[in-house]
């Protein structure tokens, strides 16, 4: 009754009494998964170093031949965290995410975690386009290759390239 009386005395259109797990909200905020409507409920200390920077540093510290192992290990750890496994080794590299029990909400959470760790903007369908952790690690390798080494690979652009305009009309 106290909450009802308090709500009647306020000017807001909608009030919702709810018990919130502040520790869970902080975890979500650290991962960048906290909805903006709840962001005012928790405060986080300023990060010392970005998570993406540490992955880039780890990749920069090893030979390119070892990148696959580092990326598979990182993706495996993120998949295990999303699925609630205490041991990352429980996640097989070639098992499909759907076989592991990852649903669409888990796929979004995994995509967000991988975007946070890599610093890349990942498409919403990345987990469905690359259905196991080895495939996702390979995709991340191709996306990270130029950014970690600092070399951007691309085709040279020619100004005198001929252009073909093809028009087509169909009438029935």
Secondary structure as a PSIPRED ss2 file (coil, helix, strand):
# PSIPRED VFORMAT (PSIPRED V4.0)

   1 X C   1.000  0.000  0.000
   2 X H   0.000  1.000  0.000
   3 X H   0.000  1.000  0.000
   4 X H   0.000  1.000  0.000
   5 X H   0.000  1.000  0.000
   6 X H   0.000  1.000  0.000
   7 X H   0.000  1.000  0.000
   8 X H   0.000  1.000  0.000
   9 X C   1.000  0.000  0.000
  10 X C   1.000  0.000  0.000
  11 X C   1.000  0.000  0.000
  12 X C   1.000  0.000  0.000
  13 X C   1.000  0.000  0.000
  14 X C   1.000  0.000  0.000
  15 X C   1.000  0.000  0.000
  16 X C   1.000  0.000  0.000
  17 X C   1.000  0.000  0.000
  18 X C   1.000  0.000  0.000
  19 X C   1.000  0.000  0.000
  20 X C   1.000  0.000  0.000
  21 X C   1.000  0.000  0.000
  22 X H   0.000  1.000  0.000
  23 X H   0.000  1.000  0.000
  24 X H   0.000  1.000  0.000
  25 X H   0.000  1.000  0.000
  26 X H   0.000  1.000  0.000
  27 X H   0.000  1.000  0.000
  28 X H   0.000  1.000  0.000
  29 X H   0.000  1.000  0.000
  30 X H   0.000  1.000  0.000
  31 X H   0.000  1.000  0.000
  32 X C   1.000  0.000  0.000
  33 X C   1.000  0.000  0.000
  34 X C   1.000  0.000  0.000
  35 X C   1.000  0.000  0.000
  36 X H   0.000  1.000  0.000
  37 X H   0.000  1.000  0.000
  38 X H   0.000  1.000  0.000
  39 X H   0.000  1.000  0.000
  40 X H   0.000  1.000  0.000
  41 X H   0.000  1.000  0.000
  42 X C   1.000  0.000  0.000
  43 X C   1.000  0.000  0.000
  44 X C   1.000  0.000  0.000
  45 X C   1.000  0.000  0.000
  46 X C   1.000  0.000  0.000
  47 X C   1.000  0.000  0.000
  48 X C   1.000  0.000  0.000
  49 X C   1.000  0.000  0.000
  50 X C   1.000  0.000  0.000
  51 X H   0.000  1.000  0.000
  52 X H   0.000  1.000  0.000
  53 X H   0.000  1.000  0.000
  54 X H   0.000  1.000  0.000
  55 X H   0.000  1.000  0.000
  56 X H   0.000  1.000  0.000
  57 X H   0.000  1.000  0.000
  58 X H   0.000  1.000  0.000
  59 X H   0.000  1.000  0.000
  60 X H   0.000  1.000  0.000
  61 X H   0.000  1.000  0.000
  62 X C   1.000  0.000  0.000
  63 X C   1.000  0.000  0.000
  64 X H   0.000  1.000  0.000
  65 X H   0.000  1.000  0.000
  66 X H   0.000  1.000  0.000
  67 X H   0.000  1.000  0.000
  68 X H   0.000  1.000  0.000
  69 X H   0.000  1.000  0.000
  70 X H   0.000  1.000  0.000
  71 X H   0.000  1.000  0.000
  72 X H   0.000  1.000  0.000
  73 X H   0.000  1.000  0.000
  74 X H   0.000  1.000  0.000
  75 X H   0.000  1.000  0.000
  76 X H   0.000  1.000  0.000
  77 X H   0.000  1.000  0.000
  78 X H   0.000  1.000  0.000
  79 X H   0.000  1.000  0.000
  80 X H   0.000  1.000  0.000
  81 X H   0.000  1.000  0.000
  82 X H   0.000  1.000  0.000
  83 X H   0.000  1.000  0.000
  84 X C   1.000  0.000  0.000
  85 X C   1.000  0.000  0.000
  86 X C   1.000  0.000  0.000
  87 X C   1.000  0.000  0.000
  88 X H   0.000  1.000  0.000
  89 X H   0.000  1.000  0.000
  90 X H   0.000  1.000  0.000
  91 X C   1.000  0.000  0.000
  92 X C   1.000  0.000  0.000
  93 X C   1.000  0.000  0.000
  94 X C   1.000  0.000  0.000
  95 X C   1.000  0.000  0.000
  96 X E   0.000  0.000  1.000
  97 X H   0.000  1.000  0.000
  98 X H   0.000  1.000  0.000
  99 X H   0.000  1.000  0.000
 100 X H   0.000  1.000  0.000
 101 X C   1.000  0.000  0.000
 102 X C   1.000  0.000  0.000
 103 X C   1.000  0.000  0.000
 104 X H   0.000  1.000  0.000
 105 X H   0.000  1.000  0.000
 106 X H   0.000  1.000  0.000
 107 X H   0.000  1.000  0.000
 108 X H   0.000  1.000  0.000
 109 X H   0.000  1.000  0.000
 110 X H   0.000  1.000  0.000
 111 X H   0.000  1.000  0.000
 112 X H   0.000  1.000  0.000
 113 X H   0.000  1.000  0.000
 114 X H   0.000  1.000  0.000
 115 X H   0.000  1.000  0.000
 116 X H   0.000  1.000  0.000
 117 X H   0.000  1.000  0.000
 118 X H   0.000  1.000  0.000
 119 X C   1.000  0.000  0.000
 120 X C   1.000  0.000  0.000
 121 X C   1.000  0.000  0.000
 122 X C   1.000  0.000  0.000
 123 X C   1.000  0.000  0.000
 124 X C   1.000  0.000  0.000
 125 X C   1.000  0.000  0.000
 126 X H   0.000  1.000  0.000
 127 X H   0.000  1.000  0.000
 128 X H   0.000  1.000  0.000
 129 X H   0.000  1.000  0.000
 130 X C   1.000  0.000  0.000
 131 X C   1.000  0.000  0.000
 132 X E   0.000  0.000  1.000
 133 X H   0.000  1.000  0.000
 134 X H   0.000  1.000  0.000
 135 X H   0.000  1.000  0.000
 136 X H   0.000  1.000  0.000
 137 X H   0.000  1.000  0.000
 138 X H   0.000  1.000  0.000
 139 X H   0.000  1.000  0.000
 140 X H   0.000  1.000  0.000
 141 X H   0.000  1.000  0.000
 142 X H   0.000  1.000  0.000
 143 X H   0.000  1.000  0.000
 144 X H   0.000  1.000  0.000
 145 X H   0.000  1.000  0.000
 146 X H   0.000  1.000  0.000
 147 X H   0.000  1.000  0.000
 148 X H   0.000  1.000  0.000
 149 X H   0.000  1.000  0.000
 150 X C   1.000  0.000  0.000
 151 X C   1.000  0.000  0.000
 152 X C   1.000  0.000  0.000
 153 X C   1.000  0.000  0.000
 154 X C   1.000  0.000  0.000
 155 X C   1.000  0.000  0.000
 156 X C   1.000  0.000  0.000
 157 X C   1.000  0.000  0.000
 158 X C   1.000  0.000  0.000
 159 X C   1.000  0.000  0.000
 160 X C   1.000  0.000  0.000
 161 X C   1.000  0.000  0.000
 162 X C   1.000  0.000  0.000
 163 X C   1.000  0.000  0.000
 164 X C   1.000  0.000  0.000
 165 X C   1.000  0.000  0.000
 166 X C   1.000  0.000  0.000
 167 X C   1.000  0.000  0.000
 168 X C   1.000  0.000  0.000
 169 X C   1.000  0.000  0.000
 170 X C   1.000  0.000  0.000
 171 X C   1.000  0.000  0.000
 172 X C   1.000  0.000  0.000
